[in-house]
Amino acid sequence: MPAKGVTVARGMTHDGLGKYLSEIITKAPGPTADIVGILKETQADVVVNYLPVGSEEATKWYVEQILTAGCAMVNCIPVFIARDPVYCRSASSKPACRSSATTSKARSAPPSCTAC
């Protein structure tokens, strides 16, 4: 793949690397990057979560970073996020599920969450 000028930042390694992956790569040294700051600085609208299956703790950590940055999220792994009341936030007096926002910017008022 040709170079695209994309900078890869170090994320949090919550669930570990796994037996087979740890045989071919090593965990990056140094502290975790400021994910919220990066998302805000790059004006990201939507973050696609495509971590390996089994990355439940990492997914939940990234959801917090994504919601704090005011982005929408598409979750592509089998970790139930949108219906988890932990990730539902109140935009006004009615609960709204920020992680279920898909095509509209999460920075605006999110749709009502019927899953919560």
ABEGO torsion letter per residue (X at the ends): XBBAGBBBBBBBBAAEAEAAAAAABBBBBEBBBBAAAAAAAAGBABBBBABBBGBAAAAAAAAAAAAAAGBBBBBABBBBAAABAAABBBABABBBBAAABAABBAABBBBBBAAX
